[in-house]
Amino acid sequence: MSADDFDELITETSRNINELIMLSNSKKCDAEEFDELLRSFLPSQNLGDRSIHLTKFRTKVAVDILSKTSVFVNLVSIYRELGRMAIPLSFLTLNPLPVDKWVLKLIDFQQFLSNYMTVSISFTRKLIKSDIYLTEVRRILNATNTMKMSELVRSLMDHIISGLNTALIYENEFITQRLKDYGLRDILSRCTCRDPKIKLAITIFLTFTYTDISQLHLKEESIELFLNCFDYFIDEGIESDDLFSAFQFNKVLRILALDGENRNKFAQRDIVGRLKLLPKSLSHGTDEISLTTRILSSKLSNDDAIMEIKLLAMEFCNNAIGIEDEVKTFTESYSDDEYIPQYPSSENETDDVECSEVIKEKPQLNGHIMISYSHDDQEIAIKIKERLVEEDIKIWIDKEHMVQDVKILDAMASAVQNAAIVLILFSKSYQDSENTKA
């Protein structure tokens, strides 16, 4: 593919994404054209020599188009809109009925996002940082736990959890901590769905987000499911030369092997022998497989193993960022400590040179709403937050911003200083607490 052909494809993709956004903003998600545009992002693009061009194409789309604030904000808004139509909000029943045609669209849209998360850590971090995206993900996962799931809803659940796992494969501390803070572990730990694909996806999520080694212990049934799938992805990956899934499973395997009982069961199945079948062409293949082998062989203490896992994760993330730097022509910096703007920063900002319409900025607070509460009032605080997030209002809330390396009173003082509104759930227990008196 020539450079001109590649640039033309990027331009066409940018135009298609903007048309998708315009249809959504015009409440035309039911239009056939919306479905066609959405489907165009799902398959591997016809790029001629796939091995050379596909990763470069998707990475460039992710960092040059999808990460632009005005485009990105509209993407997560589309996700929320499709989510609300697929699994409707219901104030009359705890068992909302899914709407199949919207479930299908949401599955496609989730796959669209996951495709680009796979190749871009910058886009992934931005997506996982979005309150709109994670709030809707949490709402849907909560809702599916209360309903009798159809095959279609199970597929949606699998795609959503797999999307989260795609983010977790970077083993980036910000991404992992963000997903922990949203309480998704608790939701997925309670899931009783017996679908093997969902059970496996949940196992992977819980493994990446563990906080204590004891949480890694798997029952025999779960180990059997995991290893059978690992075997499949090794064989399939070698045959198709697509080792992404095997790469992900290798990362999960070495974390699970930190638990002694898991490690013994893996040894009984000669997992080390299977790992040797993976070609060295696997990303960082030699180091990745060597580390897993040493952990499985009990040649490293858990502390040393965890340190080496972190070092390899940093190398993997740095390489991913390096690939982005090679292809991007657009730069928009952001910090993990900043809020993602909920709307474009300027009325004159457009998503693409071909875009003739301007996405207007909605009215918004200049600051944010601060919510402070006692643990006794957490449930109502979270409900208030979720309702405000639905209106695209920026929120500062104790649970999400109190971290170990920040002084509590300093953090709260800063939040109050920059807030448009301060909401304190001042219960008797909160009033009498030591922190409040201090």
C-alpha positions as CSV (number, residue, x, y, z in Angstrom):
1,M,0.0,0.0,0.0
2,S,1.4,3.4,-1.0
3,A,1.6,6.3,1.4
4,D,-1.1,8.1,-0.5
5,D,-3.4,5.2,-0.3
6,F,-2.8,4.8,3.4
7,D,-3.5,8.5,4.0
8,E,-6.7,8.3,1.9
9,L,-7.9,5.4,4.0
10,I,-7.2,7.3,7.3
11,T,-9.1,10.3,5.9
12,E,-12.1,8.1,4.9
13,T,-12.1,6.5,8.4
14,S,-12.1,9.9,10.0
15,R,-15.0,11.0,7.8
16,N,-16.9,7.8,8.7
17,I,-16.4,8.3,12.4
18,N,-17.7,11.8,12.2
19,E,-20.7,10.7,10.3
20,L,-21.4,8.1,12.9
21,I,-21.2,10.9,15.6
22,M,-23.5,13.2,13.6
23,L,-26.1,10.5,13.2
24,S,-26.0,9.8,16.9
25,N,-26.3,13.5,17.8
26,S,-29.3,13.7,15.5
27,K,-30.9,10.7,17.3
28,K,-30.6,8.5,14.2
29,C,-28.9,5.5,15.8
30,D,-31.8,3.4,14.3
31,A,-30.8,4.4,10.8
32,E,-29.4,1.7,8.5
33,E,-26.5,4.1,7.7
34,F,-25.5,4.1,11.4
35,D,-25.3,0.3,11.3
36,E,-23.2,0.3,8.1
37,L,-20.8,2.9,9.5
38,L,-20.5,0.9,12.8
39,R,-19.9,-2.3,11.0
40,S,-17.1,-0.8,8.9
41,F,-14.9,-0.5,12.0
42,L,-15.3,-4.0,13.2
43,P,-13.6,-6.3,10.7
44,S,-9.9,-6.1,9.9
45,Q,-9.6,-3.4,7.3
46,N,-8.7,-4.6,3.8
47,L,-5.1,-3.2,3.9
48,G,-3.4,-5.5,1.5
49,D,-0.4,-6.8,3.5
50,R,-2.2,-7.2,6.8
51,S,0.9,-7.9,8.9
52,I,2.5,-4.6,7.8
53,H,-0.4,-2.2,7.8
54,L,-3.2,-3.3,10.2
55,T,-1.4,-2.3,13.4
56,K,-0.1,0.9,12.0
57,F,-3.6,1.8,10.6
58,R,-5.4,1.2,13.9
59,T,-2.8,2.9,16.0
60,K,-2.9,6.0,13.9
61,V,-6.7,6.1,14.0
62,A,-6.6,5.7,17.8
63,V,-4.1,8.4,18.4
64,D,-4.9,10.9,15.6
65,I,-8.7,10.6,15.5
66,L,-10.3,8.8,18.4
67,S,-8.2,10.5,21.1
68,K,-9.2,14.1,20.0
69,T,-11.3,15.4,22.8
70,S,-14.3,16.4,20.7
71,V,-14.4,13.0,19.0
72,F,-13.6,11.0,22.2
73,V,-16.4,12.7,24.2
74,N,-18.9,12.0,21.5
75,L,-17.8,8.3,21.4
76,V,-18.4,7.7,25.1
77,S,-21.7,9.6,24.8
78,I,-22.8,7.2,22.0
79,Y,-21.8,4.3,24.2
80,R,-23.9,5.5,27.0
81,E,-26.9,6.2,24.7
82,L,-26.7,2.7,23.2
83,G,-26.3,1.3,26.7
84,R,-29.5,3.0,28.0
85,M,-31.4,1.7,25.0
86,A,-30.0,-1.8,25.2
87,I,-30.5,-2.2,29.0
88,P,-33.1,0.5,29.8
89,L,-33.0,2.4,33.1
90,S,-35.9,1.3,35.2
91,F,-37.2,2.9,38.4
92,L,-40.2,0.5,38.7
93,T,-38.4,-2.8,38.6
94,L,-35.0,-4.2,39.4
95,N,-35.2,-6.5,36.4
96,P,-35.1,-4.2,33.3
97,L,-35.7,-6.1,30.0
98,P,-33.0,-5.8,27.3
99,V,-33.9,-4.6,23.8
100,D,-32.2,-7.0,21.4
101,K,-31.6,-4.7,18.5
102,W,-29.8,-2.2,20.7
103,V,-27.9,-4.9,22.5
104,L,-26.5,-5.9,19.1
105,K,-25.5,-2.3,18.3
106,L,-23.8,-2.0,21.7
107,I,-21.9,-5.3,21.2
108,D,-20.6,-3.9,17.9
109,F,-19.7,-0.6,19.4
110,Q,-17.9,-2.2,22.3
111,Q,-15.9,-4.4,19.8
112,F,-15.1,-1.2,17.9
113,L,-13.6,0.4,21.0
114,S,-11.8,-2.8,22.0
115,N,-10.2,-3.0,18.5
116,Y,-8.5,0.3,19.2
117,M,-7.7,-0.4,22.8
118,T,-5.7,-3.3,21.6
119,V,-3.2,-1.1,19.7
120,S,-3.2,2.2,21.7
121,I,-2.4,2.6,25.4
122,S,-3.2,6.3,25.1
123,F,-6.7,5.7,23.8
124,T,-7.1,2.9,26.4
125,R,-6.1,5.2,29.3
126,K,-8.4,7.9,28.1
127,L,-11.3,5.5,27.9
128,I,-10.7,3.9,31.3
129,K,-10.4,7.4,32.7
130,S,-13.9,8.4,31.5
131,D,-16.5,8.4,34.2
132,I,-19.2,8.2,31.5
133,Y,-17.8,5.0,30.1
134,L,-17.1,3.2,33.4
135,T,-20.4,4.3,35.0
136,E,-22.3,2.8,32.1
137,V,-20.2,-0.4,32.1
138,R,-20.8,-0.8,35.8
139,R,-24.6,-0.1,35.4
140,I,-24.9,-2.7,32.7
141,L,-22.9,-5.4,34.6
142,N,-25.0,-4.7,37.7
143,A,-28.2,-5.0,35.7
144,T,-27.2,-8.2,34.0
145,N,-26.5,-9.8,37.4
146,T,-30.2,-9.3,38.2
147,M,-31.8,-10.6,35.0
148,K,-32.3,-14.0,33.3
149,M,-29.7,-13.6,30.6
150,S,-30.4,-14.5,27.0
151,E,-27.7,-15.6,24.7
152,L,-27.5,-12.1,23.3
153,V,-27.1,-10.5,26.7
154,R,-24.4,-13.1,27.6
155,S,-22.6,-12.1,24.5
156,L,-22.8,-8.4,25.5
157,M,-21.5,-9.2,29.0
158,D,-18.6,-11.2,27.5
159,H,-17.6,-8.4,25.1
160,I,-17.7,-5.8,27.9
161,I,-15.6,-7.8,30.3
162,S,-13.2,-8.7,27.5
163,G,-12.9,-5.0,26.7
164,L,-11.9,-4.3,30.3
165,N,-9.4,-7.2,30.0
166,T,-7.9,-5.7,26.9
167,A,-7.2,-2.6,29.0
168,L,-5.7,-4.6,31.8
169,I,-3.3,-6.5,29.6
170,Y,-1.1,-3.3,29.6
171,E,-0.6,-4.0,33.4
172,N,-0.6,-0.2,33.7
173,E,-1.0,0.9,37.4
174,F,-3.3,3.8,36.6
175,I,-5.6,1.6,34.5
176,T,-5.6,-1.3,37.0
177,Q,-6.3,1.0,40.0
178,R,-9.0,2.9,38.2
179,L,-10.9,-0.4,37.5
180,K,-10.4,-1.4,41.1
181,D,-11.8,1.9,42.4
182,Y,-15.0,1.5,40.3
183,G,-16.0,-1.6,42.3
184,L,-16.1,-3.8,39.3
185,R,-14.4,-6.7,41.2
186,D,-17.3,-6.9,43.6
187,I,-19.8,-6.9,40.8
188,L,-18.0,-9.7,38.9
189,S,-17.3,-11.7,42.0
190,R,-21.0,-12.0,42.6
191,C,-21.8,-13.1,39.1
192,T,-23.4,-16.5,39.0
193,C,-23.5,-16.9,35.2
194,R,-22.3,-20.4,34.2
195,D,-21.4,-19.5,30.6
196,P,-17.8,-20.7,30.2
197,K,-16.7,-17.7,28.2
198,I,-18.0,-15.3,30.8
199,K,-16.5,-17.3,33.7
200,L,-13.1,-17.3,31.9
201,A,-13.4,-13.5,31.2
202,I,-14.2,-12.9,34.9
203,T,-11.3,-15.1,36.0
204,I,-8.9,-13.0,33.8
205,F,-10.3,-9.7,35.2
206,L,-10.1,-10.8,38.8
207,T,-6.5,-12.0,38.2
208,F,-5.3,-8.7,36.9
209,T,-7.0,-6.7,39.7
210,Y,-6.0,-8.9,42.7
211,T,-4.9,-7.1,45.8
212,D,-3.8,-10.2,47.8
213,I,-2.2,-13.4,46.7
214,S,-5.0,-15.4,48.4
215,Q,-7.4,-13.9,45.8
216,L,-5.6,-15.7,43.0
217,H,-6.5,-19.3,44.2
218,L,-8.6,-21.1,41.6
219,K,-10.9,-24.1,42.0
220,E,-10.1,-27.1,39.9
221,E,-12.9,-26.4,37.5
222,S,-11.6,-22.9,36.8
223,I,-8.0,-24.1,36.3
224,E,-9.2,-26.7,33.8
225,L,-11.2,-24.1,31.9
226,F,-8.3,-21.6,31.8
227,L,-5.7,-24.2,30.7
228,N,-8.0,-25.7,28.0
229,C,-8.4,-22.2,26.5
230,F,-4.7,-21.5,26.8
231,D,-3.9,-24.6,24.9
232,Y,-6.4,-23.6,22.2
233,F,-5.0,-20.1,21.8
234,I,-1.4,-21.4,21.6
235,D,-2.4,-23.8,18.8
236,E,-4.6,-21.4,17.1
237,G,-2.1,-18.5,17.4
238,I,0.7,-20.5,16.0
239,E,-1.4,-21.6,13.0
240,S,-2.8,-18.1,12.3
241,D,0.2,-16.1,13.3
242,D,-2.0,-14.1,15.7
243,L,-0.7,-14.6,19.2
244,F,-2.5,-11.7,21.0
245,S,-4.7,-14.1,23.0
246,A,-1.8,-16.4,23.8
247,F,0.2,-13.3,24.9
248,Q,-2.7,-12.2,27.2
249,F,-3.1,-15.7,28.7
250,N,0.7,-15.9,29.4
251,K,0.4,-12.7,31.4
252,V,-2.6,-14.1,33.4
253,L,-0.8,-17.5,33.9
254,R,2.2,-16.0,35.6
255,I,0.1,-13.9,38.0
256,L,-2.0,-17.0,38.9
257,A,1.2,-18.9,39.5
258,L,2.0,-16.6,42.4
259,D,-0.4,-18.8,44.3
260,G,1.4,-22.0,45.5
261,E,-1.5,-24.3,45.0
262,N,-2.2,-23.0,41.5
263,R,1.5,-23.4,40.7
264,N,1.5,-27.0,41.7
265,K,-1.5,-27.8,39.6
266,F,0.0,-26.1,36.6
267,A,3.2,-28.1,37.1
268,Q,1.2,-31.4,37.0
269,R,0.0,-30.4,33.5
270,D,3.4,-29.6,32.0
271,I,2.5,-26.0,31.2
272,V,6.2,-25.2,30.8
273,G,6.4,-27.6,27.9
274,R,3.4,-25.8,26.3
275,L,5.0,-22.4,26.7
276,K,8.1,-23.6,24.8
277,L,5.9,-24.0,21.7
278,L,5.3,-20.2,21.6
279,P,7.6,-18.6,19.0
280,K,10.1,-16.0,19.9
281,S,8.3,-13.6,17.6
282,L,5.7,-13.2,20.4
283,S,6.0,-9.6,21.6
284,H,9.0,-9.5,24.0
285,G,8.7,-13.3,23.6
286,T,11.9,-14.5,25.2
287,D,11.6,-12.3,28.3
288,E,7.9,-12.9,28.7
289,I,8.0,-16.7,28.4
290,S,11.2,-16.9,30.5
291,L,9.7,-15.0,33.4
292,T,6.5,-17.2,33.4
293,T,8.7,-20.3,33.2
294,R,10.8,-19.2,36.2
295,I,7.7,-18.4,38.2
296,L,6.1,-21.8,37.4
297,S,9.4,-23.5,38.4
298,S,9.4,-21.7,41.8
299,K,12.8,-20.1,41.0
300,L,11.7,-16.7,42.1
301,S,10.2,-15.4,45.4
302,N,6.8,-13.8,44.9
303,D,8.3,-10.4,45.7
304,D,11.0,-10.8,43.0
305,A,8.4,-12.2,40.6
306,I,6.1,-9.2,41.1
307,M,9.0,-6.8,40.6
308,E,10.0,-8.4,37.3
309,I,6.3,-8.5,36.2
310,K,6.2,-4.7,36.8
311,L,9.4,-4.1,34.9
312,L,8.2,-6.1,31.9
313,A,4.9,-4.2,32.0
314,M,6.7,-0.9,31.9
315,E,8.7,-2.1,28.9
316,F,5.6,-3.2,27.1
317,C,3.8,0.1,27.8
318,N,6.9,2.1,26.6
319,N,7.0,0.1,23.4
320,A,3.3,0.7,22.8
321,I,3.8,4.5,23.3
322,G,6.8,4.3,21.0
323,I,4.7,2.9,18.2
324,E,2.2,5.6,18.7
325,D,4.9,8.3,18.5
326,E,6.0,6.9,15.2
327,V,2.6,7.2,13.5
328,K,0.8,10.2,15.1
329,T,0.6,13.6,13.5
330,F,-1.7,15.1,16.2
331,T,-0.8,15.8,19.8
332,E,-3.2,16.5,22.6
333,S,-1.6,16.1,26.0
334,Y,-3.5,15.1,29.1
335,S,-2.7,14.1,32.6
336,D,-4.2,11.4,34.8
337,D,-4.8,14.1,37.4
338,E,-7.0,16.1,35.1
339,Y,-10.7,15.7,34.4
340,I,-11.7,14.7,30.9
341,P,-13.8,17.6,29.6
342,Q,-17.3,16.3,29.0
343,Y,-17.7,18.5,25.9
344,P,-15.4,20.1,23.3
345,S,-13.4,22.9,24.7
346,S,-14.4,25.3,21.9
347,E,-17.5,25.8,19.8
348,N,-15.2,26.2,16.8
349,E,-13.4,22.9,17.3
350,T,-14.3,20.3,14.6
351,D,-13.5,16.6,14.5
352,D,-12.2,16.4,11.0
353,V,-11.3,18.7,8.0
354,E,-14.2,17.1,6.1
355,C,-16.7,17.9,8.9
356,S,-19.0,20.7,7.8
357,E,-21.0,20.8,11.1
358,V,-19.7,22.0,14.4
359,I,-20.6,20.1,17.6
360,K,-21.8,22.7,19.9
361,E,-20.7,22.9,23.5
362,K,-23.4,22.3,26.0
363,P,-23.7,24.5,29.1
364,Q,-21.6,23.2,32.0
365,L,-20.2,24.2,35.3
366,N,-16.9,25.9,35.3
367,G,-15.9,23.9,38.3
368,H,-17.1,20.6,39.7
369,I,-19.5,19.3,42.3
370,M,-17.7,18.0,45.4
371,I,-19.4,15.2,47.3
372,S,-18.1,14.3,50.8
373,Y,-19.7,11.5,52.9
374,S,-19.2,9.0,55.7
375,H,-19.0,5.3,54.9
376,D,-22.5,4.9,56.3
377,D,-23.8,7.1,53.6
378,Q,-21.8,5.6,50.7
379,E,-24.8,4.1,48.9
380,I,-26.7,7.3,48.6
381,A,-23.6,9.2,47.7
382,I,-22.8,6.9,44.8
383,K,-26.5,7.2,43.6
384,I,-26.3,11.0,43.6
385,K,-23.0,10.8,41.8
386,E,-24.4,8.5,39.1
387,R,-27.4,10.8,38.5
388,L,-25.1,13.8,38.1
389,V,-22.8,12.0,35.8
390,E,-25.8,11.2,33.6
391,E,-26.0,15.0,33.1
392,D,-22.3,15.2,32.2
393,I,-21.4,17.1,35.4
394,K,-17.9,16.8,36.7
395,I,-17.7,15.2,40.1
396,W,-15.1,15.1,42.9
397,I,-16.0,12.3,45.4
398,D,-14.1,11.1,48.4
399,K,-13.9,7.5,47.5
400,E,-12.3,8.1,44.1
401,H,-9.8,10.8,45.0
402,M,-8.5,9.8,48.5
403,V,-5.3,8.0,47.8
404,Q,-2.5,7.0,50.1
405,D,0.1,9.5,48.7
406,V,-2.2,12.5,49.2
407,K,-2.9,14.2,52.5
408,I,-6.7,13.9,53.1
409,L,-7.2,17.4,54.4
410,D,-5.1,18.9,51.6
411,A,-7.0,17.0,49.0
412,M,-10.4,18.1,50.4
413,A,-9.2,21.7,50.7
414,S,-8.2,21.7,47.1
415,A,-11.4,20.1,46.0
416,V,-13.5,22.7,47.9
417,Q,-11.4,25.6,46.6
418,N,-12.0,24.5,42.9
419,A,-15.6,23.4,43.4
420,A,-18.7,25.1,42.0
421,I,-20.9,23.3,44.5
422,V,-20.0,21.4,47.7
423,L,-22.3,18.6,48.8
424,I,-21.7,17.1,52.3
425,L,-23.8,14.2,53.5
426,F,-23.6,15.3,57.1
427,S,-24.9,12.3,59.1
428,K,-24.5,12.0,62.9
429,S,-21.7,9.4,62.4
430,Y,-19.9,11.8,60.0
431,Q,-20.2,14.7,62.5
432,D,-18.8,12.6,65.4
433,S,-15.9,11.0,63.4
434,E,-12.3,11.7,64.3
435,N,-11.5,13.0,60.8
436,T,-14.3,15.5,60.9
437,K,-13.2,16.8,64.3
438,A,-9.7,17.1,63.1
